Amino acid sequence: MGQASAGAIGRPVMAGLVTAVVGFAASFAVVLAGLRNVGASPQQAASGLLAVTIAMGLASMALASTTRIPVTIAWSTPGAALLASIAGLQGGWPVAVGAFMVTGLLLAAIGLIRPLGRLARSIPLPLANAMLAGVLLPLCLAPVRGLEQAPTVVGVLILVWILLIVLTPRWAAPGALAAALALAATSDEVRGLGPSAWIPAVTWTTPSLDLAAVVSVALPLLVVTMASQNIPGIAVLASFGYVAPFRRAMVVTGLGTAAVAPLGAHAINLAAISAALAAGPEAGPDRSRRWIAATTAGGAWVLIGIGSAGVVALALAAPGGLIEAAAGLALIPTMAAALRSAFGGGVPGRADLPAAVTFLVAVSGLHPWGIGSAFWGLVIGLGLAFALRSRPDGKQPPSNEHVRPKLENQER
């Protein structure tokens, strides 16, 4: 009896630990790149990574322990990639932090106000994913460009990634980032780091509201977080027989995002890919106990966040192009999934045009009036989709409406 009980607890705990390690290691470099690109100093970026990691850990523990469902919360990797693609943000870091806070309040409002939730889920998935693919493409080109800048180290990095993709795909991105950090440790810049670089610290930034930043950062961040994290996260839980506590999760992640935004955190949301590790069979045969895996992952993320200063110091001191290449490799599967969702509907012709236009505008990098290309891509794509609604075949672009019944029949 004792051994059976220990095994019933041990498997969810181990699954939770794997979820935490894979979730952090696979994309922390993307988060750092995004924060740095919108104006964060090395200290502010380190504070942001620490804050967002602890926030998603606390939110995971709170939701999983109260619902007894393996709900895992993660940072928005697509959102961080969006930040890394923004060019020329006027106002710098304070207005970026203000946009993060607005995103959090909007996420909470989606959970509290039903019409807003329906509106958020009505955005056509192909357009949202076409926008995301356009944002990701320049970042995924970093490994290719890095071959010219630093052919030896980046070449080794790519070989490690390819080898792990073949042998153990789950560990390909974490393994590539670990290899990048190991290569970085050989550089003079890393060897010159002082003891203070390894001590965790948070940095407060007073948010500043700016309309252009809200439009070019907060709204696209909200869209990619909903379409690429929250909606898939709901689907992953449903695939294992769980009904996601949508409204509660939106309120917790939205208010959590707003609370830690002044410390540099960009957004937390329902986990998508890593959610399967805690909700699936790897967390044990007893579905009623898999919430332990999500709770364990949350506790591990809190500890990882507290100890993340050394990893951040290594990453920020790495030779130019190395961490960017590792981040680009980590984002390739996400870009492939976004392209598949945007153009994999099997209905060629005019039905693909709105997604194609959205993708091309998003990847263009234009930012008139200080508003980024991701926003313009989505607006122009939506406009074209609306213009084509009355096409002869009568078919409509797919949206997120198919998830509405599962969301609206709960928590009433």
Long-range contacts (C-beta under 8 A, 24 or more apart in sequence): 8-284, 8-286, 8-289, 9-289, 9-292, 11-282, 11-283, 11-284, 12-278, 12-283, 12-284, 12-289, 12-290, 12-291, 12-292, 12-293, 12-296, 13-292, 13-293, 13-296, 15-277, 15-278, 15-282, 15-283, 15-284, 15-290, 15-293, 15-296, 16-278, 16-283, 16-292, 16-293, 16-294, 16-295, 16-296, 16-297, 16-298, 16-299, 16-300, 17-296, 17-297, 17-300, 18-277, 18-282, 19-72, 19-274, 19-277, 19-278, 19-293, 19-294, 19-296, 19-297, 19-300, 20-57, 20-296, 20-297, 20-298, 20-300, 20-301, 20-304, 21-174, 21-300, 21-304, 22-170, 22-171, 22-174, 22-274, 22-277, 23-72, 23-74, 23-271, 23-274, 23-297, 23-301, 24-53, 24-301, 24-304, 24-308, 25-173, 25-174, 25-177, 25-178, 26-173, 26-174, 26-177, 26-274, 26-330, 27-75, 27-77, 27-80, 27-173, 27-327, 27-330, 27-331, 28-177, 28-308, 28-311, 28-312, 28-315, 29-177, 29-180, 29-315, 29-323, 29-324, 29-326, 29-327, 29-330, 30-77, 30-80, 30-81, 30-84, 30-139, 30-327, 30-330, 30-331, 31-75, 31-77, 31-80, 31-266, 32-312, 32-315, 32-316, 32-323, 33-80, 33-83, 33-84, 33-139, 33-323, 33-324, 33-327, 34-79, 34-80, 34-81, 34-82, 34-83, 34-84, 34-266, 35-80, 35-83, 35-264, 35-266, 36-316, 37-83, 37-84, 37-85, 37-86, 38-83, 38-86, 38-89, 38-92, 38-93, 38-96, 38-217, 39-89, 39-92, 39-93, 39-96, 40-93, 40-96, 40-264, 41-93, 41-203, 42-312, 42-316, 43-201, 43-203, 44-93, 44-203, 44-205, 44-264, 45-264, 45-312, 45-316, 46-200, 46-201, 46-203, 46-308, 46-309, 46-312, 46-313, 46-316, 47-201, 47-202, 47-203, 47-263, 47-264, 48-263, 48-264, 48-265, 48-266, 49-264, 49-305, 49-308, 49-312, 50-200, 50-201, 50-202, 50-263, 50-305, 50-306, 50-308, 50-309, 50-312, 51-202, 51-260, 51-263, 51-264, 51-265, 51-305, 52-260, 52-264, 52-265, 52-266, 52-267, 52-268, 52-305, 53-301, 53-302, 53-304, 53-305, 53-308, 54-260, 54-301, 54-302, 54-305, 54-306, 55-256, 55-257, 55-259, 55-260, 55-265, 55-268, 56-256, 56-268, 56-298, 56-301, 57-297, 57-298, 57-299, 57-300, 57-301, 57-302, 57-304, 57-305, 58-256, 58-298, 58-302, 59-252, 59-253, 59-256, 59-268, 59-298, 60-294, 60-295, 60-297, 60-298, 60-301, 61-294, 61-295, 61-298, 61-299, 61-302, 62-252, 62-298, 63-245, 63-248, 63-249, 63-252, 63-294, 64-291, 64-292, 64-294, 64-295, 64-298, 65-291, 65-295, 67-245, 67-248, 67-291, 68-288, 68-291, 69-237, 69-242, 69-243, 69-244, 69-245, 69-291, 69-294, 70-237, 70-240, 70-242, 70-275, 70-278, 70-279, 70-283, 70-290, 70-291, 70-293, 70-294, 71-237, 71-244, 71-245, 71-249, 71-270, 71-275, 71-291, 71-294, 72-270, 72-271, 72-274, 72-275, 72-278, 72-279, 72-294, 72-297, 72-298, 73-249, 73-252, 73-253, 73-256, 73-268, 73-269, 73-270, 73-271, 73-298, 74-229, 74-268, 74-269, 74-270, 74-271, 74-272, 74-274, 74-275, 75-265, 75-266, 75-267, 75-268, 75-269, 76-221, 76-224, 76-225, 76-228, 76-229, 76-266, 76-267, 76-268, 76-269, 77-229, 77-331, 77-334, 78-132, 78-135, 78-136, 78-224, 78-225, 78-228, 78-229, 78-334, 78-338, 79-103, 79-221, 79-224, 79-225, 79-229, 79-266, 79-267, 79-269, 80-266, 81-132, 81-135, 81-136, 81-139, 81-331, 81-334, 82-132, 82-135, 82-217, 82-220, 82-221, 82-224, 82-374, 83-217, 83-221, 83-266, 84-139, 84-327, 85-135, 85-136, 85-138, 85-139, 85-365, 85-372, 85-373, 85-374, 86-216, 86-217, 86-367, 86-372, 86-374, 87-365, 87-367, 87-372, 88-367, 88-370, 89-213, 89-216, 89-217, 89-370, 89-372, 90-210, 90-212, 90-213, 90-370, 91-208, 91-210, 91-212, 91-213, 93-205, 94-205, 94-206, 94-207, 94-208, 95-208, 95-209, 95-210, 95-213, 95-217, 96-213, 96-217, 97-205, 97-206, 97-207, 97-208, 97-261, 97-262, 97-264, 98-207, 98-208, 98-209, 98-210, 98-213, 98-214, 98-261, 99-210, 99-213, 99-214, 99-217, 99-218, 99-221, 100-207, 100-217, 100-218, 100-221, 100-257, 100-258, 100-261, 100-265, 100-266, 100-267, 101-207, 101-257, 101-258, 101-261, 101-262, 102-209, 102-214, 102-218, 103-217, 103-218, 103-221, 103-222, 103-225, 103-257, 103-266, 103-267, 104-253, 104-254, 104-255, 104-256, 104-257, 104-258, 104-259, 104-261, 104-267, 105-254, 105-258, 106-218, 106-222, 106-254, 107-222, 107-225, 107-226, 107-250, 107-253, 107-254, 107-257, 107-267, 107-269, 108-250, 108-251, 108-253, 108-254, 108-255, 108-258, 109-254, 110-226, 110-250, 110-254, 111-246, 111-247, 111-248, 111-249, 111-250, 111-251, 111-254, 112-247, 112-250, 112-251, 114-408, 117-246, 117-247, 117-250, 117-407, 118-404, 120-222, 120-226, 120-400, 121-226, 121-231, 121-399, 121-400, 121-401, 121-403, 121-404, 121-407, 122-399, 122-400, 122-401, 123-223, 123-226, 123-227, 123-378, 123-382, 123-399, 123-400, 124-354, 124-382, 124-385, 124-397, 124-398, 124-399, 125-227, 125-231, 125-341, 125-398, 125-399, 125-400, 126-341, 126-342, 126-343, 126-345, 126-354, 126-355, 126-397, 126-398, 127-342, 127-354, 127-355, 127-358, 127-378, 127-381, 127-382, 127-385, 127-397, 128-223, 128-224, 128-226, 128-227, 128-228, 128-378, 129-227, 129-228, 129-337, 129-338, 129-339, 129-341, 129-342, 129-355, 130-338, 130-342, 130-343, 130-354, 130-355, 130-356, 130-358, 130-359, 130-362, 130-377, 130-381, 131-220, 131-223, 131-224, 131-358, 131-359, 131-362, 131-374, 131-377, 131-378, 131-381, 132-224, 132-227, 132-228, 132-334, 132-335, 132-338, 132-362, 133-335, 133-338, 133-339, 133-342, 133-359, 133-362, 133-363, 134-358, 134-359, 134-360, 134-361, 134-362, 134-363, 134-364, 134-373, 134-374, 134-377, 135-220, 135-224, 135-362, 135-363, 135-374, 136-331, 136-334, 136-335, 136-338, 137-335, 137-363, 138-363, 138-365, 139-324, 139-327, 139-328, 139-331, 140-328, 140-331, 140-332, 140-335, 141-328, 142-321, 142-324, 142-325, 142-327, 142-328, 143-325, 143-328, 143-329, 145-321, 146-321, 146-322, 146-324, 146-325, 146-328, 149-320, 149-321, 150-319, 150-320, 150-321, 150-322, 153-183, 153-319, 153-322, 154-321, 154-322, 154-325, 156-183, 157-183, 157-322, 157-325, 157-326, 157-329, 158-325, 158-329, 161-329, 172-329, 173-329, 173-330, 173-333, 176-326, 176-329, 176-330, 177-323, 177-326, 177-327, 177-330, 179-326, 180-315, 180-318, 180-322, 180-323, 180-325, 180-326, 181-311, 181-314, 181-315, 181-318, 183-318, 183-322, 184-314, 184-315, 184-317, 184-318, 184-319, 184-322, 184-323, 185-314, 187-317, 187-318, 187-319, 189-317, 189-318, 189-319, 190-313, 190-314, 190-317, 190-318, 192-317, 193-313, 193-317, 197-309, 197-310, 197-313, 197-317, 198-309, 198-310, 198-313, 199-309, 200-305, 200-306, 200-307, 200-308, 200-309, 201-309, 202-263, 202-264, 203-263, 203-264, 204-262, 204-263, 205-262, 205-263, 205-264, 206-262, 207-261, 207-262, 212-369, 212-370, 212-371, 213-370, 215-371, 215-375, 216-367, 216-370, 216-371, 216-372, 216-374, 216-375, 217-372, 219-375, 220-372, 220-374, 220-375, 220-378, 221-266, 221-267, 223-378, 224-374, 225-267, 225-269, 226-269, 226-400, 227-400, 228-272, 228-334, 228-338, 229-269, 229-270, 229-271, 229-272, 230-269, 230-270, 231-400, 231-403, 232-272, 233-269, 233-270, 233-271, 233-272, 233-275, 234-270, 234-403, 234-406, 234-407, 235-403, 236-271, 236-272, 236-273, 236-275, 236-276, 236-279, 237-275, 237-279, 238-406, 239-276, 240-276, 240-279, 240-280, 240-287, 240-290, 241-287, 242-279, 242-287, 243-406, 243-410, 244-270, 244-406, 244-407, 245-410, 245-411, 246-407, 246-410, 246-411, 247-407, 247-410, 247-411, 248-411, 345-398, 347-395, 350-388, 350-391, 351-388, 351-391, 351-393, 351-395, 351-397, 353-384, 353-388, 354-381, 354-382, 354-384, 354-385, 354-388, 354-397, 355-381, 355-397, 357-381, 357-384
